[in-house]
Amino acid sequence: MGPLVMVGARQGFARWFPVMIEVECVSGEDSGVEGGAAAMTEADRAAGFRVRHAELARGYGGLGDPADPAAVLAMPMVLHLPKADPPARSALLAAAASSVVALCLDERVGPGGVWAAGYLRWKRSRIRKVARRARGAQWVAANEVDGVTVEVDGAQARALVPGPVGAVDPRIKRLQIGGTDLEHDEPGPPASDLPVLWVNAALGMTLGKTAAQVGHASMLLAGAVSAEAAWRWAAADFACAVRDADGDRWRALTDLVSAGTAVAVRDAGFTEIAPGSLTVIAVPPASW
């Protein structure tokens, strides 16, 4: 799936930056940082968070693809889709979005962290995400691979540490990329204290494509707001809401992007949708 660009005005957010992203549609106790999480004070954690947020806020991409297609970097995402009692689509997408931003601001991607090298190589290249689905033993195995799992209203998604597409862990490589979708649900109005990731319903994107798009949007939003706002969001486990936007709402949302109070993801259109399509607009709560 194709490269994406975040668009927005230069006012309103702490930072505005262009982004090139491409989508192809355990968490352990040790932080991986010398001394471990137990040795860190609250001030240490806040300072480390600011460093990781500053890296995220610098933007993405800038490096071209390697000559070897197998060396292209991507962040794998795994969506838990049990055959019996599948989750609500909106909850699963919210879990996917939260898992991505949680990994991007995890202690282990910071300086000295065990995930830092792979994360930074990916972030500074043409960013891609590959969304796959799992159930049963497949989901259990996926949770043994380095990453962050988030659960929202019983729906679970896991963002994994990025790496070369030719060296994906066998437990992930065997998972199906396309296939089962979920019906659109009607979850009701989002809570006023949550950021909302509005999906352009007119595009009719599949579940996997949409999961990658909302993952992009959560990254963009975290990097666009202040470190203090992102820190408060982290304290709330990066909770967010994902909702479909009809034509009228979408037009109003694009006005927010123009005003610099929301961020949008634009797709290059290599799969599913036309080039230049705006896929998701992320709107922070007024309290931020």
C-alpha positions in Angstrom: 0.0 0.0 0.0 1.2 3.4 -0.9 3.1 6.3 0.6 1.3 8.8 2.7 1.7 12.4 3.6 0.5 14.2 6.7 -1.1 17.5 5.8 -2.0 20.4 8.0 -1.5 24.1 8.7 1.6 25.5 10.5 -0.5 27.0 13.3 -2.4 25.3 16.2 -0.1 22.3 16.8 3.3 22.4 18.5 4.8 21.3 15.2 3.9 20.7 11.6 5.9 18.6 9.3 5.6 16.7 6.0 5.6 12.9 6.2 6.2 10.2 3.7 4.7 6.8 4.9 4.0 3.7 3.0 1.5 1.1 4.0 1.2 -2.5 3.0 -1.9 -3.7 3.9 6.1 -8.9 24.5 5.9 -6.2 25.8 8.4 -7.4 28.6 9.0 -5.9 32.0 12.6 -5.0 31.2 12.9 -1.6 29.4 16.1 -2.7 27.7 17.7 0.5 29.1 20.6 0.1 31.5 19.4 0.0 35.1 15.9 -1.1 34.0 12.5 0.5 34.6 12.7 -0.2 38.3 15.7 2.1 38.8 14.0 5.1 37.0 12.4 7.9 38.8 9.3 9.7 37.5 11.5 12.6 36.5 13.7 10.1 34.6 10.7 8.6 32.8 9.4 12.1 31.9 12.8 13.2 30.5 13.1 10.0 28.5 9.6 10.4 27.1 10.5 13.9 26.0 13.5 12.6 24.1 11.3 9.9 22.4 8.6 12.4 21.6 11.2 14.8 20.1 12.3 12.0 17.8 8.7 11.3 16.7 8.1 15.0 16.2 11.0 15.4 13.8 9.0 13.6 11.2 9.5 10.5 9.1 11.1 9.2 6.0 13.8 11.0 4.0 15.7 7.9 3.0 15.0 6.0 -0.2 14.3 2.3 -0.5 17.2 -0.1 -0.5 18.1 -1.9 -3.8 17.1 -5.2 -2.3 13.3 -5.5 -1.9 13.8 -7.9 1.0 15.6 -5.2 2.9 12.7 -2.8 2.8 11.6 -1.9 6.4 8.1 -2.2 7.7 6.2 -2.3 11.0 4.1 -5.5 11.2 0.7 -5.2 12.8 -1.4 -8.1 14.0 -5.2 -7.9 14.4 -6.9 -10.5 16.6 -9.9 -11.8 14.7 -11.3 -14.8 16.4 -13.8 -16.8 14.4 -16.3 -16.9 17.3 -17.5 -13.6 18.7 -15.3 -11.3 16.6 -14.7 -7.8 18.0 -16.4 -4.6 16.9 -14.6 -3.0 14.0 -14.3 0.5 15.6 -12.8 -1.1 18.8 -10.3 -3.1 16.9 -9.2 -0.1 14.9 -8.8 1.9 18.1 -6.7 -0.8 19.5 -4.5 -0.9 16.4 -4.0 2.9 16.5 -3.1 2.9 20.2 -0.7 0.0 19.8 1.3 1.8 17.1 1.7 5.1 19.0 2.4 3.1 22.2 5.3 1.3 20.5 6.6 4.5 19.0 6.9 6.1 22.4 7.9 3.0 24.4 11.0 3.2 26.5 12.6 0.5 24.5 12.8 2.6 21.3 14.6 5.4 23.2 18.3 5.9 23.5 19.9 2.7 24.7 16.7 0.7 24.3 16.7 -2.8 22.9 14.3 -1.8 20.1 15.9 1.6 19.3 18.1 0.5 16.3 15.3 -1.2 14.4 12.8 1.5 15.2 15.0 4.4 14.1 16.1 2.7 10.9 12.4 2.3 10.0 11.3 5.7 11.1 14.0 7.4 9.1 13.2 5.4 5.9 10.0 5.3 3.9 7.7 4.2 6.6 5.5 1.1 5.9 3.1 -0.9 7.9 1.9 -4.4 7.1 -1.4 -5.5 8.8 -2.1 -9.2 9.3 -4.8 -11.1 11.1 -4.5 -13.9 13.6 -6.7 -16.1 15.8 -6.2 -18.9 18.3 -2.7 -20.2 18.6 -1.6 -17.8 15.9 -2.5 -14.9 18.1 -0.8 -16.4 21.1 2.4 -16.9 19.0 2.2 -13.3 17.7 2.3 -12.1 21.3 5.7 -13.8 21.8 7.2 -11.5 19.2 8.6 -8.2 20.4 5.9 -5.5 20.3 3.0 -3.9 22.2 -0.5 -5.2 22.5 -3.5 -3.0 23.3 -7.0 -4.1 24.1 -10.1 -1.9 23.7 -13.5 -3.3 24.7 -12.3 -6.8 24.1 -10.7 -6.1 20.8 -6.9 -6.7 20.6 -4.2 -5.5 18.2 -0.4 -5.7 18.4 2.2 -3.5 16.8 5.5 -5.2 16.3 9.1 -3.8 16.2 9.9 -2.9 12.6 12.4 -4.8 10.5 13.1 -5.9 7.0 10.2 -7.4 5.1 12.4 -10.3 4.1 13.3 -11.2 7.7 9.8 -11.2 9.3 9.6 -13.6 12.2 8.1 -16.9 10.9 5.3 -16.7 13.4 4.2 -13.5 11.7 5.1 -14.3 8.2 2.6 -17.2 8.1 -0.3 -14.9 9.0 -2.7 -13.8 6.3 -2.6 -10.2 5.2 -5.9 -10.0 3.4 -9.1 -11.8 4.0 -11.7 -11.5 6.8 -13.2 -8.1 7.3 -15.6 -6.8 9.9 -18.9 -5.1 9.4 -19.0 -1.4 10.1 -20.6 -0.8 13.6 -22.3 2.2 15.2 -20.5 2.8 18.5 -22.1 6.1 19.2 -20.6 9.5 19.9 -16.9 9.4 21.1 -16.0 10.6 24.6 -15.1 14.3 24.7 -11.8 13.6 26.4 -10.5 11.3 23.6 -8.7 12.1 20.4 -10.8 10.9 17.5 -9.5 9.4 14.3 -12.1 10.0 11.6 -12.0 7.5 8.7 -13.1 8.7 5.3 -16.1 6.4 4.8 -16.5 7.2 1.2 -13.2 5.3 0.4 -14.6 1.9 1.5 -11.2 0.8 2.8 -10.7 -2.8 4.0 -10.0 -3.5 7.7 -6.3 -4.1 7.1 -5.9 -0.9 5.1 -7.8 1.1 7.6 -5.8 -0.3 10.5 -2.6 0.8 8.9 -4.1 4.2 8.2 -5.3 4.8 11.8 -1.8 3.7 12.9 -0.3 6.4 10.8 -2.7 8.9 12.2 -2.0 8.1 15.8 1.8 8.6 15.2 1.2 11.9 13.4 -1.1 13.2 16.1 1.4 12.3 18.9 4.2 14.0 17.1 2.2 17.1 16.2 1.0 17.9 19.7 3.2 19.1 22.6 5.3 16.6 24.7 3.1 17.5 27.6 -0.1 16.6 25.8 1.5 13.4 24.5 2.6 12.5 28.1 -0.9 12.9 29.3 -2.1 10.7 26.4 0.4 8.1 27.4 -0.9 8.2 31.0 -4.3 7.3 29.5 -2.7 4.3 27.6 -3.1 6.2 24.3 -6.8 5.7 24.4 -8.6 7.0 21.3 -11.8 6.6 19.3 -12.2 5.6 15.7 -15.3 6.7 13.8 -16.4 6.8 10.2 -17.0 10.2 8.7 -19.7 10.8 6.1 -19.4 13.4 3.4 -20.7 16.4 5.4 -18.5 15.6 8.5 -15.5 15.0 6.3 -15.8 18.4 4.7 -16.0 20.0 8.1 -12.9 18.0 9.2 -10.9 19.2 6.3 -11.5 22.7 7.4 -10.0 21.8 10.8 -6.9 20.5 9.0 -6.7 23.8 7.1 -7.0 25.7 10.3 -4.1 23.7 11.9 -6.2 22.0 14.6 -6.2 18.5 13.1 -3.8 16.3 11.1 -4.6 14.2 8.0 -3.1 11.3 6.3 -2.9 11.3 2.5 -2.4 8.1 0.6 -0.5 7.7 -2.7 -3.0 5.2 -3.9 -1.0 2.2 -4.8 -3.7 -0.1 -3.5 -7.5 0.1 -3.0 -7.9 3.9 -3.4 -7.0 6.7 -5.7 -3.7 8.6 -5.4 -3.9 11.6 -3.2 -6.9 10.4 -1.2 -7.2 11.7 2.4 -7.8 8.6 4.5 -7.9 9.6 8.2 -8.2 12.9 10.0 -7.1 12.9 13.7 -8.6 15.5 16.0 -7.3 16.0 19.5 -9.7 16.7 22.3 -10.3 20.3 23.3 -8.6 19.6 26.7 -5.2 19.2 24.9 
